[in-house]
């Protein structure tokens, strides 16, 4: 980095001209003190910060960053300038940005964006390379099928406005992924595509009218003046088709070339451009063949196919993003409760503690509990549960569910980003902005395919120039167009996007992109016990006393030691203690999978497994009780005080799920931290041969790792914080929807409905999705292999090639949509 003094630049009239910073564009106050060499020239910088960023960009081989920025103005789609700095305001970011932990930044920011202008895998690559290299950008993942980007950045090193500006500078537009703008982008995309298609269709029809006489003349030739008139008229009509309708092909091809990337629009642009320029030359010189009819027909057919593909893709994306549209805009809040007067307020202004009335047919605006009225609630969109659920005073209701019975009053407990719906939407966003390895592999293949295709087209044209020069251009265009690998890049993301939507509507939420593919290949399923195979709604059955406390005192001590824990055992003990006063606990600590310890009135107590509690006093281990009840022991430094036996019902659908897994040849294991007796009793009841008790989280993780080393593809089902490391170890993990937030964050899928029939349908859908991915890939490869030889032999004209390429892309999207029809038929 150079920092020399520099004199002021002078304008031609001798006045001092302000020097602008080459990186940010702001004026440089005083002499230029910083310069960075970019694209072979020393560029002025306003400060050390801009100089450091520019040097990093240039040093990373991304000088094209500035070329793109200088060539493309920072304008919104409607032509108006965007004030990107507004997105750095905290009050604006509050709607779509959240704080997350990252290995390189404990206070990182995360946002889900819509990227306008993405048309192929090359667009994804360009954005990820260009924006992802900005200093401070920690993660950038773009999903080709949904056009969504997940970006994580360090706010101390880069601002969101700089990230949005970097996207704009390479010809795209980035917007927050809000409901209104997502619909606006989709409408704008459809409108633009329809206009281009209409111009191409009108031009094609008129050009065909002028080309028809020459086709029907046979051996007779049209008079020279008539033939020239027809050609000039065709040129005038074809020019708007090429310059307007086909303009996106050329602009994207140039953008890819500027980034030293071969994109999928390059063969199309070469074909259209070569045919049009050759026809233009033939028209001006009155010699040779013209291909105006083929050019216009090809553009029309290609745009028509891509328009249908876009409609199918948007339909698939809407299936994934239905949850983003369920929350109402307004709520009717009581001005005072109890009372009758209400006011209409935006849902975003609701606070915990507010009371709102929800009429029949309205959507609950937040999470909370009913305080007045009884009704039935439709939670199908959130959980996949098709039957309405009865709710009354004291019952919990999830925001986004539909009230279908009678008016009720809701006491708001969680609003905004704290609601369950918001958590679900975040998980959906994480999944929709990521790409599994199979998609990345297909994209890499597609890039190499385009390069090979261009070389093959050039070689074929050279051969035809030697054999029959009059056919060389037509064959060159046909080879370029007929085998464009759009179908190859669409084959996998289209099927995964549709499959994700189908699973979410059935109550199984996909939170990571690889989940569907891995779930379809599972060979071994590992279950946790409490809260997974059982409901987790534990209840205290009996209290066996062994020390100097009575049952009420022992229960109060146990409830106090459990404190605010969300574990099912803790909830059961607190419920058993009721409203009686609980003693104060000091020095409270917990050992994961073993129990808790604390000091009450100077007396050190432990609650948990027998060996953990007995280790405090050195007392011998007691005999384990028989039966399915889970024993929890209480003791102090002198010995055991009490044993609590808690019962837990088997979750509905568990026997059917296990039978379904066995039918598929999938092995089943049960790993639990509970005592041997209840684990063995449950395993015997459900017919699980491989069951293990007293398992610590580390033991569970090691067990799964051993299975994986033997070649097993393991799925893990769990619900609690103890299961988080185990869920992370498995190739694919399913977190119960009622489990802890940490378990849901670790899960690749979340069982929202907590009904195992949703998981059965999920296994079927995952296998069907993987089958469609394979069908699409086979179709894409087979089509290209079968289409290229006839095109090289001159048997396929350019307009026929356009039809074939459009249909090949449309075919894979329509094939993926069969998953939606299959799900509707099954329901």
Secondary structure, 3 states (H helix, E strand, C coil): CECCCCCCEECCCCCEECCECCCCCCECCCCCCEEEEECCEEEEECCHHHHHHHHHHHHCCCCHHHHHHHHCCCCCCCCCCCCHHHHHCHHHHCCCEEEEEECCEEEEEEEEEEEECCCCHHHHHHHHHHHHCCCCEEEEEEECCCCEEEEEECCCCCCHHHHHHHHHHCCCEEEECCHHHHHHHHHHHHHHHHHHHHHHHHHHHHHHHHHHHHHHCCCCCCCHHHHHHHHHHHHHHHHHHHHHHCHHHHHHHHHHHHCCCCCCHHHHHHHHHHHHHHHHHHHHHCCCCCCHHHHHHHHHHHHHHHHHHHHHHHHHHHHHCHHHHCCCCEEEEECCCCCCCEEEEEHHHCCCCCEEEECCCCECCCEEEEEECCEEEECHHHHCCCCCEEECCCCEECCCCEECCCCEEEEEEECHHHCHHHHHHHHHHHHHCCCCHHHHHHHHHHHHHHHHHHHHHHHHHHHHHHHCHHHHHHHHHHHHHHCCCHHHHHHHHHHHHHHHHHHHHCCEEECCCCHHHHHCCCCEEEECHHHHHECCCCEEEEEEECCCCCHHHHHHHHHHHHCCCCCHHHHHHHHHHCCCCCCCCEEEEEECCCEEEEEECCEEEEEECHHHHHHHHCCCCCCCCCCCCEEEEEEECCEEEEEEEEECCECCCHHHHHHHHHHCCCEEEEECCCCHHHHHHHHHHHCCCEEECCCCHHHHHHHHHHHHHCCCCEEEEECCHHHHHHHHHCCEEEEECCCCHHHHHHCCEEECCCCHHHHHHHHHHHHHHHHHHHHHHHHHHHHHHHHHHHHHCCCCCHHHHHHHHHHHHHHHHHHHHHHHHHHHHHC
